[in-house]
Amino acid sequence: MRVVVVGGGFAGMASAARLAKLGHAVTLLEAASTLGGALGSTTVDDFTFDTGPSTTLLPAVTRDLFRKSGRPIERELDLVPVEVIRTHRFADGATLALPGGSRAAQKRAFDALHPGSGAAWVGYVDSWAEPWERLRKDYLERPWDPDLAHPDAAALLRSRTTLHQAVTRHLDDPRARAVATHSFVADGHDPRRVPAWLGTISYVEQKFGAWTVDGGLSLLGEALARRLTTRKVEIHTATPVTDVLVRSARVRGVRTDAGELEADVVVCAVDPRQFPALRPWIRGTRPVALPRITHLGISGALPPWVADSGEVVLHGGRGESTLVLRHGGTAPVDHAVLTVQHRGDARTDLVAELAARGVDLRDRVVTRVERSPADLTALWGGSPLGVQWRGRSTLRRRWGPTTPVAGLYAAGAHATPGSGLPFTGLSGALVAQSVGPA
Ligand SMILES: Cc1cc2nc3c(=O)[nH]c(=O)nc-3n(C[C@H](O)[C@H](O)[C@H](O)COP(=O)(O)OP(=O)(O)OC[C@H]3O[C@@H](n4cnc5c(N)ncnc54)[C@H](O)[C@@H]3O)c2cc1C
């Protein structure tokens, strides 16, 4: 079949690679001049910063993608484990270095934060082991089919319990609650509107750890782009799709400035709201707002507790926003890169704010790149963080892998329960299963 994939982010590339391997004639259209979407890098003054992801959970998703679309990933690059997934520094000055891949090590880390709190934390995480297995099999790894799904999986997805309620029930310490909800809060969600079952993320972190690539995770995007060439996917960059062609509730192709392109199958791996022809089918979802991002090139090394952690979260006091620090990328000798993600007031002096929270880089910043939420939305043609959670009904309203339009499939952050390479990578696998072999 003639397949057009709209969007060359991780999800679009994952879908294209898998569908090409299944024997379809795949054309991928990407608005930007390069592939990768949020999984990319920015180079300024010899500093290269990861613009979006710097680590990934569930490396099995990436390994499976490479294996099923050709050669294993180990032939392309090495995924390396990150020992400390995240270091949280709280407003009271206490620090928690959260290790990945080990229940015992996480228990020790919480006990060091507050004696006795390790048992409560691992109890919380343990409670997600079984839900994870259910949802993985019936919802994340194969297209949802109520006739095949275990009743417990259906009950989890139907439940009205929110992440906020689940966390409050298990954890007394507000700092532990902040750790449990961090990834959703950082992505701009309110845990009171996020379903409880997304607590499974804490289990996935503990069980499988976080992984990265030396030199920056953007190298993974480059490896996947090469895989598309091997699979003979026809790639057109700098080619924004302006609309999807629909007739009698069936997809017919896409429209670009260069004309119309007919297709039997279209995979929408971007925010579908941007296409006028699809709007009548989209109900009550909206994209998550993007944060502000500041890339800093600094002289000298980062403090070891920052450099040795996949991510650092500097929690603010009452009313102050949280700062998320990452260091994916490369720098000249005796220099380092730091990317700060924040949702606070744009007028805040970020370097002074970092110093006040224990990361003093004053007099060491040699390069600075500021990107507002509007800059980032323009850069990525939408929000790579996907759909805002507004309670369990969001699950019904959000598309993916199928859509109300025959022949139109949805992948990517707007078609998954959350942002991140595991979810978006799995969405490509779900689309490939739904479309099937040529
Ligand atoms: C700051 C930040 C940090 C993150 N950190 C992590 C992390 O550490 N780990 C992790 O796993 N995840 C992380 N994520 C999330 C992850 O990056 C995304 O969920 C994932 O990359 C989304 O992939 P995607 O393909 O769905 O979308 P995108 O990456 O947004 O790709 C969409 C692509 O479609 C193109 N496009 C848009 N409209 C059109 C059009 N009309 N026609 C043609 N092309 C179009 C865009 O140019 C873009 O290339 C982070 C995200 C952000 C923003």
The ligand as an ORCA input file, in Angstrom:
! r2SCAN-3c Opt
* xyz 0 1
  C      12.143     19.792     26.571
  C      11.751     18.365     26.406
  C      12.464     17.389     27.073
  C      12.119     16.054     26.914
  N      12.841     15.108     27.558
  C      12.581     13.810     27.363
  C      13.412     12.797     27.918
  O      14.418     13.075     28.593
  N      13.100     11.504     27.656
  C      12.046     11.155     26.860
  O      11.821      9.958     26.632
  N      11.246     12.095     26.326
  C      11.491     13.401     26.547
  N      10.702     14.350     25.978
  C       9.524     13.931     25.215
  C       9.887     13.456     23.821
  O      10.842     14.311     23.250
  C       8.674     13.480     22.939
  O       7.563     12.868     23.561
  C       8.918     12.792     21.615
  O      10.175     13.166     21.075
  C       7.779     13.163     20.682
  O       8.010     12.598     19.438
  P       6.945     12.803     18.296
  O       7.484     12.162     17.095
  O       5.601     12.412     18.770
  O       6.814     14.385     18.098
  P       7.897     15.558     17.652
  O       9.212     15.193     18.192
  O       7.220     16.767     18.087
  O       7.928     15.403     16.105
  C       6.934     15.905     15.265
  C       7.587     16.231     13.938
  O       6.571     16.557     13.014
  C       6.932     17.699     12.283
  N       5.692     18.353     11.840
  C       4.786     19.025     12.597
  N       3.762     19.432     11.830
  C       4.026     19.008     10.566
  C       3.342     19.120      9.326
  N       2.185     19.770      9.227
  N       3.888     18.540      8.233
  C       5.068     17.865      8.296
  N       5.769     17.753      9.453
  C       5.252     18.302     10.574
  C       7.751     18.524     13.241
  O       8.600     19.408     12.554
  C       8.507     17.439     14.013
  O       9.714     17.108     13.373
  C      11.032     15.692     26.109
  C      10.320     16.680     25.420
  C      10.671     18.001     25.566
  C       9.893     19.034     24.822
*
